[in-house]
Amino acid sequence: MVLSPGAKDDALTPRQQQIVGFRAYGETTKRVAQELGVSEPTVIREIGAALEKLGLKSEMELPLLFGTALRSGRRE
């Protein structure tokens, strides 16, 4: 995972880093849960915690943080 300068990825747990990386590239909550072998509520909870740590208000800000474009539910 590569964050833009100034981002504090060290504040995130390894699992949060994985989940945030998937979501930044537009993966759905269901797909992230399947990929990581966790429940959808776990993904939602970890995203909320990560957003708070990163000082973001919405998942829609993740692609900006990562310098990626959100693509209709798929990573490219």
LUMVO-123966 format. One line per 2 residues: number of its first residue (from 1); their letters; for each residue x, y, z of N, C-alpha, C. Coordinates in steps of 0.2 Angstrom, whole numbers, plus 5000, padded with zeros to 4 digits. Layout:
# LUMVO-123966
NUM) a) X Y Z X Y Z X Y Z; ...
//
This chain:
# LUMVO-123966
1) mv) 5004 4994 5000 5000 5000 5000 5004 5006 5000; 5003 5011 4996 5007 5017 4995 5002 5023 4996
3) ls) 5003 5026 5002 4999 5032 5003 5003 5038 5001; 4999 5043 5000 5002 5050 4998 5006 5053 5003
5) pg) 5010 5057 5002 5014 5061 5007 5010 5064 5013; 5012 5063 5019 5009 5066 5024 5003 5061 5027
7) ak) 5002 5056 5024 4997 5051 5027 5000 5047 5032; 4996 5045 5037 4999 5041 5043 4997 5034 5043
9) dd) 4999 5030 5038 4997 5023 5037 5000 5019 5043; 5005 5021 5047 5008 5018 5053 5003 5018 5058
11) al) 4998 5022 5058 4993 5022 5063 4988 5016 5062; 4988 5013 5056 4983 5008 5055 4986 5001 5056
13) tp) 4982 4997 5058 4984 4990 5059 4985 4987 5052; 4988 4981 5052 4989 4978 5046 4983 4976 5042
15) rq) 4978 4974 5046 4971 4972 5043 4968 4978 5040; 4968 4984 5044 4965 4990 5042 4969 4992 5035
17) qq) 4975 4992 5035 4979 4994 5029 4976 4989 5023; 4975 4983 5024 4973 4979 5018 4966 4981 5016
19) iv) 4962 4982 5021 4955 4984 5019 4954 4990 5016; 4958 4995 5019 4958 5002 5016 4961 5002 5009
21) gf) 4966 4998 5007 4969 4997 5001 4964 4994 4996; 4960 4989 4998 4955 4986 4993 4949 4991 4992
23) ra) 4947 4995 4997 4942 5000 4996 4944 5006 4992; 4950 5008 4993 4953 5013 4989 4952 5012 4982
25) yg) 4953 5006 4980 4953 5004 4973 4946 5002 4971; 4941 5003 4975 4934 5002 4973 4931 4995 4974
27) et) 4934 4991 4978 4931 4984 4980 4925 4985 4984; 4920 4981 4983 4914 4981 4988 4916 4978 4995
29) tk) 4912 4980 4999 4913 4977 5006 4912 4970 5006; 4907 4967 5002 4907 4960 5001 4913 4957 4998
31) rv) 4915 4959 4993 4921 4957 4990 4927 4957 4995; 4928 4962 4998 4934 4963 5003 4933 4957 5008
33) aq) 4927 4957 5011 4926 4952 5016 4928 4945 5013; 4926 4943 5007 4927 4937 5004 4935 4936 5003
35) el) 4938 4941 5001 4945 4940 4999 4949 4939 5006; 4947 4942 5011 4951 4942 5017 4948 4937 5022
37) gv) 4943 4934 5021 4940 4928 5025 4937 4931 5031; 4934 4937 5031 4931 4940 5037 4924 4942 5035
39) se) 4920 4944 5040 4913 4946 5039 4912 4953 5036; 4907 4954 5033 4906 4961 5031 4905 4966 5037
41) pt) 4902 4964 5042 4902 4969 5048 4910 4971 5050; 4914 4966 5050 4921 4967 5052 4924 4972 5047
43) vi) 4923 4971 5041 4926 4976 5036 4923 4983 5037; 4916 4984 5038 4913 4990 5040 4916 4993 5046
45) re) 4917 4989 5051 4920 4992 5058 4927 4994 5057; 4931 4990 5053 4938 4992 5052 4939 4998 5047
47) ig) 4935 4999 5043 4935 5005 5038 4933 5011 5043; 4928 5010 5047 4926 5016 5051 4932 5018 5056
49) aa) 4936 5013 5059 4941 5014 5063 4947 5018 5059; 4948 5015 5053 4954 5018 5049 4952 5025 5047
51) le) 4946 5026 5045 4944 5033 5043 4945 5038 5048; 4944 5036 5054 4945 5040 5060 4952 5041 5061
53) kl) 4956 5036 5061 4963 5037 5062 4966 5041 5057; 4964 5041 5050 4967 5045 5045 4964 5052 5045
55) gl) 4959 5053 5049 4956 5060 5049 4951 5061 5043; 4948 5056 5040 4944 5056 5034 4937 5056 5036
57) ks) 4932 5059 5032 4925 5059 5034 4921 5054 5030; 4924 5052 5025 4921 5047 5020 4925 5043 5016
59) em) 4923 5037 5015 4927 5032 5011 4928 5035 5004; 4924 5040 5002 4925 5043 4995 4932 5047 4995
61) el) 4935 5048 5001 4941 5052 5001 4947 5047 5000; 4946 5041 5001 4951 5036 5000 4955 5036 4994
63) pl) 4952 5036 4988 4955 5036 4982 4960 5042 4981; 4958 5048 4984 4962 5054 4984 4968 5053 4988
65) lf) 4967 5050 4994 4973 5048 4998 4978 5044 4995; 4976 5039 4991 4980 5034 4988 4982 5036 4981
67) gt) 4979 5042 4979 4981 5044 4972 4978 5039 4967; 4972 5036 4968 4969 5031 4963 4963 5034 4961
69) al) 4960 5031 4956 4953 5033 4953 4949 5027 4955; 4943 5029 4958 4938 5024 4960 4935 5021 4953
71) rs) 4935 5015 4953 4932 5011 4947 4927 5007 4949; 4921 5008 4947 4915 5004 4948 4916 4997 4951
73) gr) 4919 4996 4957 4919 4990 4961 4925 4985 4959; 4930 4988 4955 4935 4983 4953 4942 4987 4954
75) re) 4947 4983 4955 4954 4985 4955 4956 4984 4948; 4961 4989 4946 4964 4988 4939 4971 4988 4940
//
